[in-house]
Amino acid sequence: MPKSTLIAVAAIAAVHASAQPAGAEDLTALTAEAKGIAMEFANTLKSELKSGLIDGGPESAIEVCNRKAPEIAKKLEARHGWRISRTSLRLRNEKNAPDPFEKEALRKFDADLEMGADPSTMMVADVVETSDGKAFRFVKAIPVASVCLGCHGESLDPDVAAKLAEMYPGDDAIGYQMLDLRGAFTLEKPL
């Protein structure tokens, strides 16, 4: 076979291989990458929340979740090329409503929690078909930590409760205890 034909066949094979679904090794790598990004989001948000609490108490932390969390997600999206957000079955912000994939993952997490699973280890990862083609989806549970309780706990300061009612009239994200399932970080990457 002439050299130019071999090069063309190799180029077609490379294009064909890149169009194939991700293999097990790719899924492992994508899962590891998604876990790292989710942890970066979690750690950055937790740091911002702690700073907000120190600077202005729980009312300031509400602003962090409302304004800074989406900014953190956008910066991470720009850096890593993933769609990144938060969701929950008990919403505070309707913009974070789960899609069917996320809802199924959150329900699985709730069932696993009922069986005694550790919420800090709960995650779902899969390749799904979207309107734009195949995408890798990753959902990582967010267990309630002590930093969350000032705005999501059972006993809220009256000023915090008033601010939440003002900002989120349909708030369903209160009454949590430590290690309850607050929601999830959700990531998506087109393949």
N, C-alpha and C positions, 0 to 999 in steps of 0.2 A: 504494500500500500504506500502511495506517495506520502512524503512528510507532511504536506499541506492537508491531506485528507486525515491523517492521524491527529493533527492539531485541531481540525474542525470537529472530529469525533470526540476528542477530549473536552473541547469547549462545550459541546452539546451535552455530554455526560455530566459535566460540572453544573450546568444550568439545571439539568434534570434532577440531579442530586439535591440542589439547593431548594427545589420545589417540593421535595418529599417531606412528609411529616417528620417532626423531630423524633429521633431514636431515643432509646433508654438513656444513653450517655448524655444526649442533649437535654433531656428532661431533668436529669440529675443536676446538670450544670445550671439550667434555668431555675430550678428550685433553689439551689444554693445562692444564685444571684438575687432572686426575689427575697429570700430570707434575709440576706444582708441588707438590701434596700429597706425592707420593712423594719429591721432593727435600727437602721440609721434614722428612719422616720420616727420610730418610737423614742429613741434616745434623745433626738433633737427636740421633739415635742415635750418630753418629760423635763428636759433642762429648761425650756422656755416656760413651762408651767411652774416649775420651782422658782424661777426668777420672778414670774408674775405674782406668785404668792408672797414672796419676800417683799417685793416692791409695793404691792397694793392689796394683798389678801385675796380671798376667793373671788371677789368681784373682778379683779384684774385677771385672774385665771380664766374667767368666762370669756374675756376679750381675746386671750391667747387662743383658745379653742375656736372661737368664732373667726378671728382674722389671721392669726399667725399660722395655724395648722394648714389652711389652704395654701398659704405662701410657701411653707416648708415643702408641701407636696409638689408645688409647681417648680421649685428649685431642683428638687430631686428628679422630677420628670425631665427637666432640661438636661441635667447631668447624665442620667442613666438611660433615657429613651423609653421609659415605661409610663403607662397611665397609672397614677397612684392616688388613692383616696381612702376614706374611712366609711364604714357603714355599720348598721345595727338593725336588729328587729324592733328595738325600742328607741325610736328616733327623738332627737332633740331638734335637729335641723332637717327639714324635709328634703333638702338638696342631696342628702346622703342616703336616700332610700335605696335599699338593695335591689339589684336586678335579680332575675330568676336564679342564676348561677350562685350569686352571693347569698340569696335567701336559703337555698338548699344547703350551702356550706354552714351558715349560721344555725340552721335547724340541726344539722349533724353535730355541731359543737355543743348545742344544748343537750342533745341526747347523750353525747359522750360525757358531758359534765354530770348528768344524772347518774351515770354509771361509775362516777368517781375519777374520771380522767383529769389530768393536770391541764388547766386551760392554757398555761404558758407554752405547752407543746402542741396545741391543736393547730392544724393547717390542712388546707386542701389545695392540690395542684393538679391541673389537667390542661390538655390541649382541646380547644373547642372551635367549632365553626362559627364565624361571625358574618355579618353582612359584608365585611371587607376581606374575608378569607379566614385562614386559621390564625388562632391566637393562643398564647400560653396564659392561663389564668392562675392566680395565686391568691389565696385568702388565708390570713393569719389572725388567730383570735387575739383579742385585747382583754386580758383579765383586769378586773378592777384592782387598782393599787391604792395605797393610802393617799397619794396626791390627788386622786379622783374624787374622794369622798366628800370634800368640801362643796362640790357642785353636783355630785351624782348620788350622794349618800342618803340615808334614811332621815337624818335630822339636819336640816339646812338652816343656816343663819337666816333670820327674816329678811335682811338686806339682800342676801344672795337669792333667796326665793323670789323676792320682788323683781330683781333684775332679770332673772330667768323668765319669769312670767311676762315681763315687758318685751324681752328679745325673742322668746320662743313660746307664744301662747298655747301651742299644742304639745308642749314638752312631755315626753313619755320616758325620759331618761333619768329618773330619780328613784330612790328607794333601794339602791344597790348596797351590797356588803362586800367586804374584801374577797377577792378571788371569784366573784360572780363574773359572768361573761358580759362585758360592756358592749362589745361589738367586734369589729375586725378591720384590719388593714387589708386593702384589696388592690392588687396589682395586675396589670395586663400588658402583654407585649405581643405585637403582631409578629407572625412567623413568615 
